[in-house]
Amino acid sequence: MPLFSVTRRGQPSVTVNAANWIVAMGEAIPKLAGDVAIDRLACEMLVNGTVIARDVRSGVGYVILPLAASAKEPDTETSEQTANEALDAVGEPSEPEDEDSLDSDSLEERLQEIRDAERATGAWELALDLAAELISVEAASAVEATPRAGLLFAAVKGEQASKLRALRLPYGAGFVGVCVDQGLRLRVNDVDQDSRHYTAVDEATGFHTRNVLCVPVLSEKLCYGCLQMLNAGEGRFTGRDAELVTRVADVLAERLLAAKVGGRLRRSD
């Protein structure tokens, strides 16, 4: 069974055997959380398979590091150093800034529009419009997970939108596939260095993806799809970008759950 090291900054790591990183996280984090109540964890997977899990309320971060299967006695010092480097790379969550494109009241009004959308298609479009307004990107898409047709583009923004809307993606394809299959938030600032990049879409549309942010539209155990942001206007996606889009995705998930629309069970393996 795979071996994982789970670390919280400033504490000794916990080593567990588990079927996958989700199970490892579930077993180890309660031991590391202490008196810190866990609200909801936002997870990001790095290129090397390391997963960063951060509590959205407290900001406390955890690192789930896969270890070599043959490591009967893992190098604790090395794993802790790797974990701290991973947390440093992701960065600490930042507080809202005054220069946000929307103030808190306007943002809440826009989120309420998503909740009140008459049709699910309208909710997807409103969510993508808001996400693309909150962070600067060259292109964006709302990808819906359907039981039979695979991953469909429910809404798209950008110069190649018409070409993208006609495409269908198989489950598991690219960053979108990983995001939907595992309910995992992905922030990759150099896609050329990541084997999960599904180049067929770029080839079909003529769009050059440099970096990507994928946020699952997730409610309870159902993943309805994801919001995908491409090519950050500032050159790279930040943790704050991820939190803003996650807020929009969570409200969209509320709307879809209320209507009992579609959705695909999130896989845990």
N, C-alpha and C positions, 0 to 999 in steps of 0.2 A: 504494500500500500504506500502511496506517495507520502513524503515527509515534508512538512512545512514549518517554517519559523515565523512566528507572529510577534511583532514588536510594537510597543508604544514608547515614544521618546522619553528617555530618562528612566526606563524600567527594564529589568532583565527580560529577554525574549522568552517566549513559551514555544516549545517544540511539540508538534502533534503529528500523528499519522492520521491521514484522512483521505477519503475518496477523491476530493477535489478541494479547491481553495475556498469554496463557499462553506463547506462543512468545517474546514480548518478554522475559518473565521468565526463560525458559530460556537465552536468549542473553546477557542482561546480568548476572544475578546472579553467575554464576561469575567475572566480571571484578571485581565489587565485593566478593565474599566474602573475598578474600585468603587468609589462613591459617586462617580460621574454617571448620571443616568443617560442611557443611550436613546435618542429620539429616532433618527433614521440615518442610515449610513449611505453616503454617496461613494461609489467605487469607481476607480479608474485602473485600467490594466496597462502597464508599460510594455515596451517591446520585448523585454527579456522574460515576461511572464509574471513579474512582480506586480502585486495589486496594492494600491493605496486605498484605504477605506477611511473616510472622514465623517464624523458625526456632524450633521448639518446644523444642529443647535449649539453645541459646545465648541465645535471646531477641532476637537481632539482627533488626531490622526493615528492610524494603525497601518502597519505594513505586513502583508502576507507574502512571504518569500519562499518559493519552491526550492527545496534542497535536493541534492543528488540522491537518487534512490539507494546508493551504496553507502551513504554517509551515516554509519551507525552512531558515531559520536560527532555531531556537527560542530563546526568551529563557531562557538557562540560569539566571540569577539568580532569575527569577520561578518557574521550575519547581522549583528547590531550596527556595525559601521555601514554596511550596505543599506540597511533600513533607514538610518539617519540621512544618508546621501539621497535616498529616494524621497524622503519627506522634504529635504531641502530643495530638490529639483521641482517638486510640485508647488512648494511654497505654502505659506500660511494663508488662511482665508482673510480677505480684506473686508473692511467695513464699507457700507454704502458711501459713495462720495457725492458731494453737492452738485458736481457737474454731470450727473447722470442725465441721459436724454429725456427721461420721464421722472417727475417727482413722484413721491409715494402715493399721493392721492390719484394722480393720473394713471399710474401703473395699476393700482387696484381697480380702477374703472375699466381698464382694458382687460384685465384678467376676468372681471365679472362678465364682460361681453362674451368671453369664451364659455364661461359657465352657462350663460343664457342663450347660446347659439341654438337656433331652432333645429338645424340639421347637423349631423356629425361631420359632413363635408365642410360645412361652414366653420365648424370648430377647429378643424385641422388648418384651414386657411388663415383664420384669425390668429391662431397660435404661432404659425410660421411668420406672419407679418410682424407680430409683436417681438418675437425672438430676433428677427433680422433688424428690427429698429433698436433693440437694446444693445446689440453688439454689431460692430461694423464687419461685414463680410462681402466677398465677391459673389457668392451664390449660396443658396440654402434649399433644403427640401424637407418635406414632411413625408415620412415613409410609413405606410400602413401595413401591418401584418395581417394577411387574410388566410383563412383556413385552407383554401384550395389554390388560389392564384399566386401564392408567394408574397413577395414584398412589392407593394405598389406605391407609386409616387402620388400621394393624395394632394400635394401642393408643391409648387416649385417656384424659385426665384433666381434670376440671373440671365445672362445672355443666351445660354443654351437650354433654357427652360422647356421650349417646345420639343426638343429632341429627348430630353430627360423624361418628360411626362409619358412618353410612349414606351419606355423601357419597363421590363419586369425583372426582378432579381430573385434568384433562388434563395431559400433559407440557408443561412450560414455564409453567404457571399460577402466578403469584405468587412469593413468596419461596421457597416449597418447590420450585417448578419450576426457578427459577434455581439453587438449591442443588444439586438432583439433576442437572440438565443439565450444569452446569459443575464439579461437585465443589467448590463454593465455600461457605465458611462466611460467614454473613451475620449481622450484629448491627446492627439498625436501631432506634433509640430514639425515633423519631417517624415512624410509618408513614404518617401523613397527608401528610407531605412527600415521600413516595417513590412514584413512579408504578408501581412493581412490586407494590404492595399489591393483592391479589386480593380485592376487597370482596364478591364474591358469597358467600363463605363466611360472613362476618359477617352478611350479609343473611339467609342461610338459617338461621343458628343463633341470631341475636339477640345474639351476643357482640360486644363492642366491643374490637377489638385496638388497643392503644396502642403497644406495642413488641414486637419479636420477635427471637429468636435461633434461627437454623437451622444445624444442624451436619450435614454429610453423613456417612453411614455408608459409608465408602470404604475399599476394599482393592485395592491394585494399580491396575488400570484399571477396576474394577467399582464402580459406585455402587448400593448396595442400597436407598437411600432416605435418610431423614434423621430427626433428632430435632428437633422444633420446640417451643420454649418461648415462652409468650405472657404478656405483662404482668408484668414483674419486680416482685417484692414490694417492692424498695427503690426503685422508680420508674424504674430504667434498668438495662440489662444492662451488665456490666463485662467487661473482658478476662479477669479471673479466672473469671467465669461461663462464658465461652466455652471456656476451657481445661479446666474440670471436665467440661463436657458432651462435649467432644472426647475426653477420656480414656474416657468411657463408650462413645461411638460407635465408637471404635477397637477396643475389646474386642468389641463387638457384631459389627463387621465381621469380626473373627477367627473368631467362632463361625459366621457365615454362610458365610464362605469355606471353612471346614473341612467344612461340610456340602454345599458346592457348591449353595447354594440361590439360585435366581433371579438377580437382579442385572441391571443394564443398563449397557452400555458408556458411560462418560463421554464426552461430546462435547467436542472441543477447538476448536470454532468457534462 
